[in-house]
Amino acid sequence: MPINRLLGNASSADAERLKRAFAATLKTLHLVDRNDPVCEIVARKVIEIDAAGTHDPHEIAKVATRELGIT
């Protein structure tokens, strides 16, 4: 899972929330979780949105999809 490499020192609760958001975003985009550049871009966007203050996994997925321009 590409997001695992990017989580760094995130707490287990934060990591689980971000993994749920990442999985929901991939599902919305009809992508398979794999180690490729597209999935890494999605993972970085999910982390960026969370850092900006949105913490609900489904809301993160919605915002990520919109910000990536794939709606």
mmCIF file of the N, C-alpha and C atoms, coordinates in Angstrom:
data_MODEL
# 
_entry.id   MODEL 
# 
loop_
_atom_site.group_PDB 
_atom_site.id 
_atom_site.type_symbol 
_atom_site.label_atom_id 
_atom_site.label_alt_id 
_atom_site.label_comp_id 
_atom_site.label_asym_id 
_atom_site.label_entity_id 
_atom_site.label_seq_id 
_atom_site.pdbx_PDB_ins_code 
_atom_site.Cartn_x 
_atom_site.Cartn_y 
_atom_site.Cartn_z 
_atom_site.occupancy 
_atom_site.B_iso_or_equiv 
_atom_site.pdbx_formal_charge 
_atom_site.auth_seq_id 
_atom_site.auth_comp_id 
_atom_site.auth_asym_id 
_atom_site.auth_atom_id 
_atom_site.pdbx_PDB_model_num 
ATOM 1   N N  . MET A 1 1  ? 0.852   -1.173 0.000   1.00 0.00 ? 1  MET A N  1 
ATOM 2   C CA . MET A 1 1  ? 0.000   0.000  0.000   1.00 0.00 ? 1  MET A CA 1 
ATOM 3   C C  . MET A 1 1  ? 0.897   1.235  0.000   1.00 0.00 ? 1  MET A C  1 
ATOM 4   N N  . PRO A 1 2  ? 0.845   2.068  -1.025  1.00 0.00 ? 2  PRO A N  1 
ATOM 5   C CA . PRO A 1 2  ? 1.747   3.219  -1.129  1.00 0.00 ? 2  PRO A CA 1 
ATOM 6   C C  . PRO A 1 2  ? 1.632   4.187  0.037   1.00 0.00 ? 2  PRO A C  1 
ATOM 7   N N  . ILE A 1 3  ? 0.464   4.277  0.641   1.00 0.00 ? 3  ILE A N  1 
ATOM 8   C CA . ILE A 1 3  ? 0.306   5.239  1.723   1.00 0.00 ? 3  ILE A CA 1 
ATOM 9   C C  . ILE A 1 3  ? 1.142   4.850  2.940   1.00 0.00 ? 3  ILE A C  1 
ATOM 10  N N  . ASN A 1 4  ? 1.388   3.554  3.138   1.00 0.00 ? 4  ASN A N  1 
ATOM 11  C CA . ASN A 1 4  ? 2.175   3.116  4.296   1.00 0.00 ? 4  ASN A CA 1 
ATOM 12  C C  . ASN A 1 4  ? 3.559   3.748  4.313   1.00 0.00 ? 4  ASN A C  1 
ATOM 13  N N  . ARG A 1 5  ? 4.187   3.858  3.151   1.00 0.00 ? 5  ARG A N  1 
ATOM 14  C CA . ARG A 1 5  ? 5.531   4.446  3.078   1.00 0.00 ? 5  ARG A CA 1 
ATOM 15  C C  . ARG A 1 5  ? 5.521   5.919  3.451   1.00 0.00 ? 5  ARG A C  1 
ATOM 16  N N  . LEU A 1 6  ? 4.402   6.576  3.253   1.00 0.00 ? 6  LEU A N  1 
ATOM 17  C CA . LEU A 1 6  ? 4.324   8.019  3.444   1.00 0.00 ? 6  LEU A CA 1 
ATOM 18  C C  . LEU A 1 6  ? 3.845   8.432  4.831   1.00 0.00 ? 6  LEU A C  1 
ATOM 19  N N  . LEU A 1 7  ? 3.405   7.496  5.633   1.00 0.00 ? 7  LEU A N  1 
ATOM 20  C CA . LEU A 1 7  ? 2.816   7.842  6.922   1.00 0.00 ? 7  LEU A CA 1 
ATOM 21  C C  . LEU A 1 7  ? 3.834   8.253  7.975   1.00 0.00 ? 7  LEU A C  1 
ATOM 22  N N  . GLY A 1 8  ? 5.063   7.846  7.819   1.00 0.00 ? 8  GLY A N  1 
ATOM 23  C CA . GLY A 1 8  ? 6.104   8.269  8.764   1.00 0.00 ? 8  GLY A CA 1 
ATOM 24  C C  . GLY A 1 8  ? 5.772   7.916  10.192  1.00 0.00 ? 8  GLY A C  1 
ATOM 25  N N  . ASN A 1 9  ? 5.753   8.926  11.049  1.00 0.00 ? 9  ASN A N  1 
ATOM 26  C CA . ASN A 1 9  ? 5.535   8.725  12.479  1.00 0.00 ? 9  ASN A CA 1 
ATOM 27  C C  . ASN A 1 9  ? 4.089   8.967  12.895  1.00 0.00 ? 9  ASN A C  1 
ATOM 28  N N  . ALA A 1 10 ? 3.155   8.765  12.008  1.00 0.00 ? 10 ALA A N  1 
ATOM 29  C CA . ALA A 1 10 ? 1.744   8.975  12.334  1.00 0.00 ? 10 ALA A CA 1 
ATOM 30  C C  . ALA A 1 10 ? 1.314   7.999  13.421  1.00 0.00 ? 10 ALA A C  1 
ATOM 31  N N  . SER A 1 11 ? 0.448   8.471  14.305  1.00 0.00 ? 11 SER A N  1 
ATOM 32  C CA . SER A 1 11 ? -0.082  7.586  15.342  1.00 0.00 ? 11 SER A CA 1 
ATOM 33  C C  . SER A 1 11 ? -0.902  6.483  14.675  1.00 0.00 ? 11 SER A C  1 
ATOM 34  N N  . SER A 1 12 ? -1.164  5.427  15.412  1.00 0.00 ? 12 SER A N  1 
ATOM 35  C CA . SER A 1 12 ? -1.918  4.320  14.820  1.00 0.00 ? 12 SER A CA 1 
ATOM 36  C C  . SER A 1 12 ? -3.334  4.761  14.445  1.00 0.00 ? 12 SER A C  1 
ATOM 37  N N  . ALA A 1 13 ? -3.945  5.634  15.246  1.00 0.00 ? 13 ALA A N  1 
ATOM 38  C CA . ALA A 1 13 ? -5.287  6.129  14.922  1.00 0.00 ? 13 ALA A CA 1 
ATOM 39  C C  . ALA A 1 13 ? -5.258  6.965  13.646  1.00 0.00 ? 13 ALA A C  1 
ATOM 40  N N  . ASP A 1 14 ? -4.261  7.837  13.525  1.00 0.00 ? 14 ASP A N  1 
ATOM 41  C CA . ASP A 1 14 ? -4.127  8.656  12.315  1.00 0.00 ? 14 ASP A CA 1 
ATOM 42  C C  . ASP A 1 14 ? -3.862  7.778  11.100  1.00 0.00 ? 14 ASP A C  1 
ATOM 43  N N  . ALA A 1 15 ? -2.987  6.799  11.254  1.00 0.00 ? 15 ALA A N  1 
ATOM 44  C CA . ALA A 1 15 ? -2.650  5.909  10.141  1.00 0.00 ? 15 ALA A CA 1 
ATOM 45  C C  . ALA A 1 15 ? -3.883  5.145  9.672   1.00 0.00 ? 15 ALA A C  1 
ATOM 46  N N  . GLU A 1 16 ? -4.679  4.638  10.602  1.00 0.00 ? 16 GLU A N  1 
ATOM 47  C CA . GLU A 1 16 ? -5.886  3.895  10.225  1.00 0.00 ? 16 GLU A CA 1 
ATOM 48  C C  . GLU A 1 16 ? -6.883  4.797  9.506   1.00 0.00 ? 16 GLU A C  1 
ATOM 49  N N  . ARG A 1 17 ? -7.046  6.024  10.000  1.00 0.00 ? 17 ARG A N  1 
ATOM 50  C CA . ARG A 1 17 ? -7.955  6.976  9.357   1.00 0.00 ? 17 ARG A CA 1 
ATOM 51  C C  . ARG A 1 17 ? -7.497  7.280  7.933   1.00 0.00 ? 17 ARG A C  1 
ATOM 52  N N  . LEU A 1 18 ? -6.208  7.509  7.759   1.00 0.00 ? 18 LEU A N  1 
ATOM 53  C CA . LEU A 1 18 ? -5.668  7.824  6.439   1.00 0.00 ? 18 LEU A CA 1 
ATOM 54  C C  . LEU A 1 18 ? -5.757  6.625  5.496   1.00 0.00 ? 18 LEU A C  1 
ATOM 55  N N  . LYS A 1 19 ? -5.554  5.435  6.016   1.00 0.00 ? 19 LYS A N  1 
ATOM 56  C CA . LYS A 1 19 ? -5.690  4.232  5.181   1.00 0.00 ? 19 LYS A CA 1 
ATOM 57  C C  . LYS A 1 19 ? -7.132  4.058  4.713   1.00 0.00 ? 19 LYS A C  1 
ATOM 58  N N  . ARG A 1 20 ? -8.097  4.337  5.606   1.00 0.00 ? 20 ARG A N  1 
ATOM 59  C CA . ARG A 1 20 ? -9.509  4.252  5.206   1.00 0.00 ? 20 ARG A CA 1 
ATOM 60  C C  . ARG A 1 20 ? -9.827  5.292  4.136   1.00 0.00 ? 20 ARG A C  1 
ATOM 61  N N  . ALA A 1 21 ? -9.307  6.507  4.314   1.00 0.00 ? 21 ALA A N  1 
ATOM 62  C CA . ALA A 1 21 ? -9.537  7.566  3.325   1.00 0.00 ? 21 ALA A CA 1 
ATOM 63  C C  . ALA A 1 21 ? -8.901  7.205  1.989   1.00 0.00 ? 21 ALA A C  1 
ATOM 64  N N  . PHE A 1 22 ? -7.700  6.653  2.034   1.00 0.00 ? 22 PHE A N  1 
ATOM 65  C CA . PHE A 1 22 ? -6.997  6.247  0.820   1.00 0.00 ? 22 PHE A CA 1 
ATOM 66  C C  . PHE A 1 22 ? -7.780  5.163  0.090   1.00 0.00 ? 22 PHE A C  1 
ATOM 67  N N  . ALA A 1 23 ? -8.231  4.151  0.830   1.00 0.00 ? 23 ALA A N  1 
ATOM 68  C CA . ALA A 1 23 ? -8.998  3.055  0.225   1.00 0.00 ? 23 ALA A CA 1 
ATOM 69  C C  . ALA A 1 23 ? -10.301 3.573  -0.383  1.00 0.00 ? 23 ALA A C  1 
ATOM 70  N N  . ALA A 1 24 ? -10.976 4.484  0.314   1.00 0.00 ? 24 ALA A N  1 
ATOM 71  C CA . ALA A 1 24 ? -12.223 5.046  -0.209  1.00 0.00 ? 24 ALA A CA 1 
ATOM 72  C C  . ALA A 1 24 ? -11.973 5.860  -1.473  1.00 0.00 ? 24 ALA A C  1 
ATOM 73  N N  . THR A 1 25 ? -10.874 6.595  -1.496  1.00 0.00 ? 25 THR A N  1 
ATOM 74  C CA . THR A 1 25 ? -10.542 7.390  -2.681  1.00 0.00 ? 25 THR A CA 1 
ATOM 75  C C  . THR A 1 25 ? -10.248 6.482  -3.864  1.00 0.00 ? 25 THR A C  1 
ATOM 76  N N  . LEU A 1 26 ? -9.455  5.440  -3.636  1.00 0.00 ? 26 LEU A N  1 
ATOM 77  C CA . LEU A 1 26 ? -9.161  4.498  -4.722  1.00 0.00 ? 26 LEU A CA 1 
ATOM 78  C C  . LEU A 1 26 ? -10.441 3.869  -5.259  1.00 0.00 ? 26 LEU A C  1 
ATOM 79  N N  . LYS A 1 27 ? -11.344 3.500  -4.361  1.00 0.00 ? 27 LYS A N  1 
ATOM 80  C CA . LYS A 1 27 ? -12.604 2.885  -4.785  1.00 0.00 ? 27 LYS A CA 1 
ATOM 81  C C  . LYS A 1 27 ? -13.405 3.858  -5.647  1.00 0.00 ? 27 LYS A C  1 
ATOM 82  N N  . THR A 1 28 ? -13.490 5.109  -5.222  1.00 0.00 ? 28 THR A N  1 
ATOM 83  C CA . THR A 1 28 ? -14.216 6.128  -5.986  1.00 0.00 ? 28 THR A CA 1 
ATOM 84  C C  . THR A 1 28 ? -13.620 6.303  -7.374  1.00 0.00 ? 28 THR A C  1 
ATOM 85  N N  . LEU A 1 29 ? -12.294 6.229  -7.451  1.00 0.00 ? 29 LEU A N  1 
ATOM 86  C CA . LEU A 1 29 ? -11.593 6.428  -8.720  1.00 0.00 ? 29 LEU A CA 1 
ATOM 87  C C  . LEU A 1 29 ? -11.468 5.140  -9.539  1.00 0.00 ? 29 LEU A C  1 
ATOM 88  N N  . HIS A 1 30 ? -12.002 4.040  -9.001  1.00 0.00 ? 30 HIS A N  1 
ATOM 89  C CA . HIS A 1 30 ? -11.921 2.727  -9.664  1.00 0.00 ? 30 HIS A CA 1 
ATOM 90  C C  . HIS A 1 30 ? -10.465 2.325  -9.912  1.00 0.00 ? 30 HIS A C  1 
ATOM 91  N N  . LEU A 1 31 ? -9.627  2.559  -8.894  1.00 0.00 ? 31 LEU A N  1 
ATOM 92  C CA . LEU A 1 31 ? -8.215  2.177  -8.971  1.00 0.00 ? 31 LEU A CA 1 
ATOM 93  C C  . LEU A 1 31 ? -7.954  1.001  -8.048  1.00 0.00 ? 31 LEU A C  1 
ATOM 94  N N  . VAL A 1 32 ? -6.960  0.216  -8.389  1.00 0.00 ? 32 VAL A N  1 
ATOM 95  C CA . VAL A 1 32 ? -6.523  -0.903 -7.567  1.00 0.00 ? 32 VAL A CA 1 
ATOM 96  C C  . VAL A 1 32 ? -5.324  -0.437 -6.760  1.00 0.00 ? 32 VAL A C  1 
ATOM 97  N N  . ASP A 1 33 ? -5.305  -0.794 -5.473  1.00 0.00 ? 33 ASP A N  1 
ATOM 98  C CA . ASP A 1 33 ? -4.186  -0.423 -4.617  1.00 0.00 ? 33 ASP A CA 1 
ATOM 99  C C  . ASP A 1 33 ? -2.940  -1.177 -5.057  1.00 0.00 ? 33 ASP A C  1 
ATOM 100 N N  . ARG A 1 34 ? -1.995  -0.451 -5.577  1.00 0.00 ? 34 ARG A N  1 
ATOM 101 C CA . ARG A 1 34 ? -0.740  -1.065 -6.004  1.00 0.00 ? 34 ARG A CA 1 
ATOM 102 C C  . ARG A 1 34 ? 0.352   -0.007 -5.935  1.00 0.00 ? 34 ARG A C  1 
ATOM 103 N N  . ASN A 1 35 ? 1.560   -0.437 -6.075  1.00 0.00 ? 35 ASN A N  1 
ATOM 104 C CA . ASN A 1 35 ? 2.694   0.481  -6.011  1.00 0.00 ? 35 ASN A CA 1 
ATOM 105 C C  . ASN A 1 35 ? 2.953   1.078  -7.385  1.00 0.00 ? 35 ASN A C  1 
ATOM 106 N N  . ASP A 1 36 ? 2.195   2.100  -7.714  1.00 0.00 ? 36 ASP A N  1 
ATOM 107 C CA . ASP A 1 36 ? 2.436   2.805  -8.968  1.00 0.00 ? 36 ASP A CA 1 
ATOM 108 C C  . ASP A 1 36 ? 2.315   4.309  -8.721  1.00 0.00 ? 36 ASP A C  1 
ATOM 109 N N  . PRO A 1 37 ? 2.783   5.120  -9.643  1.00 0.00 ? 37 PRO A N  1 
ATOM 110 C CA . PRO A 1 37 ? 2.789   6.567  -9.438  1.00 0.00 ? 37 PRO A CA 1 
ATOM 111 C C  . PRO A 1 37 ? 1.402   7.172  -9.204  1.00 0.00 ? 37 PRO A C  1 
ATOM 112 N N  . VAL A 1 38 ? 0.379   6.656  -9.855  1.00 0.00 ? 38 VAL A N  1 
ATOM 113 C CA . VAL A 1 38 ? -0.965  7.208  -9.678  1.00 0.00 ? 38 VAL A CA 1 
ATOM 114 C C  . VAL A 1 38 ? -1.446  7.002  -8.247  1.00 0.00 ? 38 VAL A C  1 
ATOM 115 N N  . CYS A 1 39 ? -1.246  5.811  -7.717  1.00 0.00 ? 39 CYS A N  1 
ATOM 116 C CA . CYS A 1 39 ? -1.667  5.535  -6.345  1.00 0.00 ? 39 CYS A CA 1 
ATOM 117 C C  . CYS A 1 39 ? -0.858  6.358  -5.348  1.00 0.00 ? 39 CYS A C  1 
ATOM 118 N N  . GLU A 1 40 ? 0.399   6.603  -5.640  1.00 0.00 ? 40 GLU A N  1 
ATOM 119 C CA . GLU A 1 40 ? 1.202   7.441  -4.750  1.00 0.00 ? 40 GLU A CA 1 
ATOM 120 C C  . GLU A 1 40 ? 0.709   8.884  -4.778  1.00 0.00 ? 40 GLU A C  1 
ATOM 121 N N  . ILE A 1 41 ? 0.312   9.380  -5.932  1.00 0.00 ? 41 ILE A N  1 
ATOM 122 C CA . ILE A 1 41 ? -0.253  10.731 -6.028  1.00 0.00 ? 41 ILE A CA 1 
ATOM 123 C C  . ILE A 1 41 ? -1.524  10.822 -5.184  1.00 0.00 ? 41 ILE A C  1 
ATOM 124 N N  . VAL A 1 42 ? -2.362  9.806  -5.274  1.00 0.00 ? 42 VAL A N  1 
ATOM 125 C CA . VAL A 1 42 ? -3.589  9.768  -4.477  1.00 0.00 ? 42 VAL A CA 1 
ATOM 126 C C  . VAL A 1 42 ? -3.240  9.756  -2.991  1.00 0.00 ? 42 VAL A C  1 
ATOM 127 N N  . ALA A 1 43 ? -2.282  8.943  -2.589  1.00 0.00 ? 43 ALA A N  1 
ATOM 128 C CA . ALA A 1 43 ? -1.882  8.863  -1.183  1.00 0.00 ? 43 ALA A CA 1 
ATOM 129 C C  . ALA A 1 43 ? -1.379  10.212 -0.680  1.00 0.00 ? 43 ALA A C  1 
ATOM 130 N N  . ARG A 1 44 ? -0.559  10.875 -1.462  1.00 0.00 ? 44 ARG A N  1 
ATOM 131 C CA . ARG A 1 44 ? -0.044  12.191 -1.062  1.00 0.00 ? 44 ARG A CA 1 
ATOM 132 C C  . ARG A 1 44 ? -1.173  13.209 -0.930  1.00 0.00 ? 44 ARG A C  1 
ATOM 133 N N  . LYS A 1 45 ? -2.141  13.158 -1.820  1.00 0.00 ? 45 LYS A N  1 
ATOM 134 C CA . LYS A 1 45 ? -3.278  14.081 -1.766  1.00 0.00 ? 45 LYS A CA 1 
ATOM 135 C C  . LYS A 1 45 ? -4.105  13.826 -0.515  1.00 0.00 ? 45 LYS A C  1 
ATOM 136 N N  . VAL A 1 46 ? -4.337  12.564 -0.175  1.00 0.00 ? 46 VAL A N  1 
ATOM 137 C CA . VAL A 1 46 ? -5.093  12.207 1.029   1.00 0.00 ? 46 VAL A CA 1 
ATOM 138 C C  . VAL A 1 46 ? -4.394  12.761 2.271   1.00 0.00 ? 46 VAL A C  1 
ATOM 139 N N  . ILE A 1 47 ? -3.094  12.585 2.356   1.00 0.00 ? 47 ILE A N  1 
ATOM 140 C CA . ILE A 1 47 ? -2.331  13.083 3.504   1.00 0.00 ? 47 ILE A CA 1 
ATOM 141 C C  . ILE A 1 47 ? -2.376  14.606 3.552   1.00 0.00 ? 47 ILE A C  1 
ATOM 142 N N  . GLU A 1 48 ? -2.265  15.242 2.409   1.00 0.00 ? 48 GLU A N  1 
ATOM 143 C CA . GLU A 1 48 ? -2.312  16.712 2.329   1.00 0.00 ? 48 GLU A CA 1 
ATOM 144 C C  . GLU A 1 48 ? -3.657  17.249 2.836   1.00 0.00 ? 48 GLU A C  1 
ATOM 145 N N  . ILE A 1 49 ? -4.737  16.625 2.430   1.00 0.00 ? 49 ILE A N  1 
ATOM 146 C CA . ILE A 1 49 ? -6.073  17.067 2.837   1.00 0.00 ? 49 ILE A CA 1 
ATOM 147 C C  . ILE A 1 49 ? -6.261  16.876 4.336   1.00 0.00 ? 49 ILE A C  1 
ATOM 148 N N  . ASP A 1 50 ? -5.798  15.752 4.856   1.00 0.00 ? 50 ASP A N  1 
ATOM 149 C CA . ASP A 1 50 ? -5.875  15.508 6.295   1.00 0.00 ? 50 ASP A CA 1 
ATOM 150 C C  . ASP A 1 50 ? -5.073  16.564 7.056   1.00 0.00 ? 50 ASP A C  1 
ATOM 151 N N  . ALA A 1 51 ? -3.888  16.873 6.587   1.00 0.00 ? 51 ALA A N  1 
ATOM 152 C CA . ALA A 1 51 ? -3.034  17.865 7.250   1.00 0.00 ? 51 ALA A CA 1 
ATOM 153 C C  . ALA A 1 51 ? -3.669  19.255 7.234   1.00 0.00 ? 51 ALA A C  1 
ATOM 154 N N  . ALA A 1 52 ? -4.511  19.515 6.237   1.00 0.00 ? 52 ALA A N  1 
ATOM 155 C CA . ALA A 1 52 ? -5.178  20.814 6.129   1.00 0.00 ? 52 ALA A CA 1 
ATOM 156 C C  . ALA A 1 52 ? -6.393  20.924 7.052   1.00 0.00 ? 52 ALA A C  1 
ATOM 157 N N  . GLY A 1 53 ? -6.753  19.818 7.718   1.00 0.00 ? 53 GLY A N  1 
ATOM 158 C CA . GLY A 1 53 ? -7.812  19.898 8.715   1.00 0.00 ? 53 GLY A CA 1 
ATOM 159 C C  . GLY A 1 53 ? -9.055  19.075 8.470   1.00 0.00 ? 53 GLY A C  1 
ATOM 160 N N  . THR A 1 54 ? -9.159  18.393 7.356   1.00 0.00 ? 54 THR A N  1 
ATOM 161 C CA . THR A 1 54 ? -10.298 17.510 7.100   1.00 0.00 ? 54 THR A CA 1 
ATOM 162 C C  . THR A 1 54 ? -9.909  16.118 7.570   1.00 0.00 ? 54 THR A C  1 
ATOM 163 N N  . HIS A 1 55 ? -10.683 15.571 8.526   1.00 0.00 ? 55 HIS A N  1 
ATOM 164 C CA . HIS A 1 55 ? -10.268 14.304 9.127   1.00 0.00 ? 55 HIS A CA 1 
ATOM 165 C C  . HIS A 1 55 ? -11.237 13.146 8.914   1.00 0.00 ? 55 HIS A C  1 
ATOM 166 N N  . ASP A 1 56 ? -12.426 13.405 8.384   1.00 0.00 ? 56 ASP A N  1 
ATOM 167 C CA . ASP A 1 56 ? -13.365 12.321 8.111   1.00 0.00 ? 56 ASP A CA 1 
ATOM 168 C C  . ASP A 1 56 ? -12.924 11.593 6.839   1.00 0.00 ? 56 ASP A C  1 
ATOM 169 N N  . PRO A 1 57 ? -12.689 10.279 6.902   1.00 0.00 ? 57 PRO A N  1 
ATOM 170 C CA . PRO A 1 57 ? -12.187 9.550  5.734   1.00 0.00 ? 57 PRO A CA 1 
ATOM 171 C C  . PRO A 1 57 ? -13.033 9.713  4.473   1.00 0.00 ? 57 PRO A C  1 
ATOM 172 N N  . HIS A 1 58 ? -14.357 9.716  4.627   1.00 0.00 ? 58 HIS A N  1 
ATOM 173 C CA . HIS A 1 58 ? -15.211 9.849  3.440   1.00 0.00 ? 58 HIS A CA 1 
ATOM 174 C C  . HIS A 1 58 ? -15.145 11.261 2.867   1.00 0.00 ? 58 HIS A C  1 
ATOM 175 N N  . GLU A 1 59 ? -15.030 12.247 3.735   1.00 0.00 ? 59 GLU A N  1 
ATOM 176 C CA . GLU A 1 59 ? -14.890 13.631 3.263   1.00 0.00 ? 59 GLU A CA 1 
ATOM 177 C C  . GLU A 1 59 ? -13.533 13.823 2.591   1.00 0.00 ? 59 GLU A C  1 
ATOM 178 N N  . ILE A 1 60 ? -12.492 13.224 3.161   1.00 0.00 ? 60 ILE A N  1 
ATOM 179 C CA . ILE A 1 60 ? -11.164 13.290 2.535   1.00 0.00 ? 60 ILE A CA 1 
ATOM 180 C C  . ILE A 1 60 ? -11.229 12.699 1.134   1.00 0.00 ? 60 ILE A C  1 
ATOM 181 N N  . ALA A 1 61 ? -11.885 11.549 0.997   1.00 0.00 ? 61 ALA A N  1 
ATOM 182 C CA . ALA A 1 61 ? -11.999 10.901 -0.317  1.00 0.00 ? 61 ALA A CA 1 
ATOM 183 C C  . ALA A 1 61 ? -12.734 11.796 -1.303  1.00 0.00 ? 61 ALA A C  1 
ATOM 184 N N  . LYS A 1 62 ? -13.804 12.432 -0.839  1.00 0.00 ? 62 LYS A N  1 
ATOM 185 C CA . LYS A 1 62 ? -14.582 13.320 -1.701  1.00 0.00 ? 62 LYS A CA 1 
ATOM 186 C C  . LYS A 1 62 ? -13.739 14.512 -2.165  1.00 0.00 ? 62 LYS A C  1 
ATOM 187 N N  . VAL A 1 63 ? -13.034 15.130 -1.228  1.00 0.00 ? 63 VAL A N  1 
ATOM 188 C CA . VAL A 1 63 ? -12.197 16.288 -1.558  1.00 0.00 ? 63 VAL A CA 1 
ATOM 189 C C  . VAL A 1 63 ? -11.042 15.868 -2.463  1.00 0.00 ? 63 VAL A C  1 
ATOM 190 N N  . ALA A 1 64 ? -10.413 14.742 -2.153  1.00 0.00 ? 64 ALA A N  1 
ATOM 191 C CA . ALA A 1 64 ? -9.283  14.269 -2.964  1.00 0.00 ? 64 ALA A CA 1 
ATOM 192 C C  . ALA A 1 64 ? -9.711  14.029 -4.405  1.00 0.00 ? 64 ALA A C  1 
ATOM 193 N N  . THR A 1 65 ? -10.852 13.389 -4.582  1.00 0.00 ? 65 THR A N  1 
ATOM 194 C CA . THR A 1 65 ? -11.357 13.123 -5.929  1.00 0.00 ? 65 THR A CA 1 
ATOM 195 C C  . THR A 1 65 ? -11.588 14.431 -6.677  1.00 0.00 ? 65 THR A C  1 
ATOM 196 N N  . ARG A 1 66 ? -12.201 15.384 -5.988  1.00 0.00 ? 66 ARG A N  1 
ATOM 197 C CA . ARG A 1 66 ? -12.468 16.683 -6.611  1.00 0.00 ? 66 ARG A CA 1 
ATOM 198 C C  . ARG A 1 66 ? -11.168 17.418 -6.941  1.00 0.00 ? 66 ARG A C  1 
ATOM 199 N N  . GLU A 1 67 ? -10.225 17.466 -5.994  1.00 0.00 ? 67 GLU A N  1 
ATOM 200 C CA . GLU A 1 67 ? -8.977  18.196 -6.208  1.00 0.00 ? 67 GLU A CA 1 
ATOM 201 C C  . GLU A 1 67 ? -8.084  17.549 -7.263  1.00 0.00 ? 67 GLU A C  1 
ATOM 202 N N  . LEU A 1 68 ? -8.190  16.245 -7.403  1.00 0.00 ? 68 LEU A N  1 
ATOM 203 C CA . LEU A 1 68 ? -7.414  15.568 -8.440  1.00 0.00 ? 68 LEU A CA 1 
ATOM 204 C C  . LEU A 1 68 ? -8.051  15.756 -9.818  1.00 0.00 ? 68 LEU A C  1 
ATOM 205 N N  . GLY A 1 69 ? -9.240  16.341 -9.831  1.00 0.00 ? 69 GLY A N  1 
ATOM 206 C CA . GLY A 1 69 ? -9.908  16.619 -11.098 1.00 0.00 ? 69 GLY A CA 1 
ATOM 207 C C  . GLY A 1 69 ? -10.527 15.408 -11.750 1.00 0.00 ? 69 GLY A C  1 
ATOM 208 N N  . ILE A 1 70 ? -10.812 14.405 -10.944 1.00 0.00 ? 70 ILE A N  1 
ATOM 209 C CA . ILE A 1 70 ? -11.383 13.164 -11.468 1.00 0.00 ? 70 ILE A CA 1 
ATOM 210 C C  . ILE A 1 70 ? -12.728 12.955 -10.779 1.00 0.00 ? 70 ILE A C  1 
ATOM 211 N N  . THR A 1 71 ? -13.761 13.571 -11.311 1.00 0.00 ? 71 THR A N  1 
ATOM 212 C CA . THR A 1 71 ? -15.079 13.437 -10.682 1.00 0.00 ? 71 THR A CA 1 
ATOM 213 C C  . THR A 1 71 ? -16.081 12.845 -11.628 1.00 0.00 ? 71 THR A C  1 
# 
